[in-house]
Amino acid sequence: QQAADDLAQADATHTRLLRLVDKLRATAERISTGQLDSVAALDQAFDADDRASLEHRWLVSDPQTWFPAVAEPHRHLRAALEAFIQKDLAGSAEEIRKASAYIRLESRRASLASRSELIAAERELDGLAARLSRADAPSAQELQAAFARADHARANAFRAAAEQRWNQKRFEAAGHELMAAAQALEDATHWHDRTLQTAGRDTAGTLRSLGDKLAAGGLWSREEIAHGLEALGQMLMRLGERLEPVPEPEQPAPPQP
């Protein structure tokens, strides 16, 4: 009886997720035709159950679902900065919220240690998006510093996931996580000087090659994988040393006597 119940529950979950996929496709069509043109309208297209199902699908899905979206948070962060420079504060806020939404999904797959860093980045981005509609709008320097922290948190999370899959001997999964870490590392170096950008590209190139070997079942050695993970960790440490600390919230002025 328990087996039958489990099978019925699995079938129900599968049906619900297929229904959500259809809804996602229909919503994407509405976006492309301009029928949905704001984050608020997009939020209204999905109820709480839909969003919970989407997060669950992201959590349990294979790399074909999440890997193509690895570059999306950084793409939206760059678009947010460009919109800000063009004085399109509403557009900048919308791009930041999109990046934040992707980071929230990434946090669902992350280890417990990495998840807290991603959640902190998500909350900081949401706070910046809210400020863009108020009188205390952040500066371009504040945005870039926050974006650097967010991309660094993402790269750290993929590094931790790659190490975890590697230690579990899940080599194909480790390969996808390594390739994701390579992309996130390049994203993170974008906010720094050219020396770090060059070093990041070189390290990312090595990681992509190693990740591809693992994911595709190619020839690899334990020594080269261990060396690649160590190089990734060292590069992220270098970037971490350059990050500006999260600013303390301003305290309200004391009342006048």
Residue, then its C-alpha position, 0 to 999 in steps of 0.5 A: q500500500q505504501a508503494a502505491d501511495d508513493l507512486a500516486q504522489a509521484d504521479a500527482t507531483h509530475t502532473r502538477l509540474l507539467r501544468l506549471v511548465d505549460k503555464l510558464r511557457a504561456t507566460a513567456e509568450r505574454i512577456s514576448t508580446g508585451q502583455l506582461d511588462s512589469v515585475a508586479a504583473l509577472d508576480q500576479a501570473f503565479d500564485a504562492d503554490d505556483r512559486a513553491s512548485l517552481e522552486h521545488r522543480w529547480l531544487v530537484s531538477d537535473p542540470q538541463t534545467w538550471f545550468p542554462a540559467v547560470a549566467e542570468p543573474h549577472r546579465h541582469l546585474r549588468a543591465a541594472l547598472e547600465a539602466f542606472i547610468q542612463k537614469d532609468l531608475a525603475g528599469s534598474a530596479e526591475e533588473i535587480r529584482k530579476a537577478s535577485a529572483y534567480i539568486r533565490l532559486e540558486s539558494r534552493r540548491a545550495s548547501l546550508a553554509s552557502r545558502s546563508e550567503l546567497i540569501a544575504a545577497e538576495r536581501e541586499l539586492d531587494g533593498l537596493a531595488a526598493r531604494l531606487s524608488r525612494a529619495d535615498a537611491p544608491s550611488a553607482q559605486e554602491l550598486q557595483a559593490a553590492f553586485a560584486r558581493a552577489d556574484h562572489a556569493r554565487a561563485n562560492a556556492f557553485r564551488a562548494a557544490a562542486e566539491q560536495r559532488w566530487n566528494q560524493k563521487r557524483f562525477e557528472a554532477a561535479g562537472h556541471e557544478l565546476m562549469a557553473a563555477a567557472q561562469a560565476l567566477e568570470d561574472a565575479t571578476h567583472w566588477h574588479d580590475r583587469t588583472l583580476q579579470t585576466a586571472g579569473r578568465d584563465t582559471a575559468g578556462t581550466l575549470r570549464s575544461l575539467g568540468d567538461k571532462l567530468a560531465a562528458g565522461g572523458l579522461w581525467s585524473r584526481e590530481e588535476i581535479a583537486h588542483g582545479l578546485e584549489a585554484l578556484g578556492q584561491m581565486l575566490m579568496r583573492l576576490g573576497e579580499r577586494l570586496e567592500p563590506v556591506p554598509e551598516p544601516e544608517q541610524p535615525a537621528p535622535p529626537q531634538p530636546 
